[in-house]
């Protein structure tokens, strides 16, 4: 959802946190791209925002950097805790699914997928 171009884009605090008014996009969504140093044009396209909305978000982040960064770190921590919780809760199911044979007629695609997963794991392991 985007706001009309004659409206001033603002940042509002909602139950979801700091949000771009008139959208469901939080500043934490924007921070994901800011921390990876994506340009505003890319952020605008990825989040389907107007130029005014992106500028308002980036300006707010810059002006209130410490506050936004502190909240963003809390959001990242909570997300990681949830990921770990659900990973643990679903470990048996994930293991069961991983052991299942490929669907009939899709063996070649299955092998390609398994090879891609192995390459990704190999790439990530030295970093941990």
Number of C-alpha atoms within 10 A of each C-alpha: 12 15 16 11 11 7 9 12 21 16 21 15 12 12 7 12 17 21 21 24 21 15 15 15 19 19 26 22 15 22 19 14 16 16 8 8 10 13 10 16 12 11 20 17 12 11 16 15 19 18 16 19 24 23 16 18 25 18 13 16 20 11 11 11 13 11 10 19 15 10 16 19 12 12 14 13 12 12 12 12 12 12 12 12 12 11 13 12 11 12 12 11 12 12 10 10 10 10 9 8 9 13 9 6 8 9 12 10 12 14 12 11 12 12 12 12 12 12 11 11 11 11 11 10 8 7 6 5
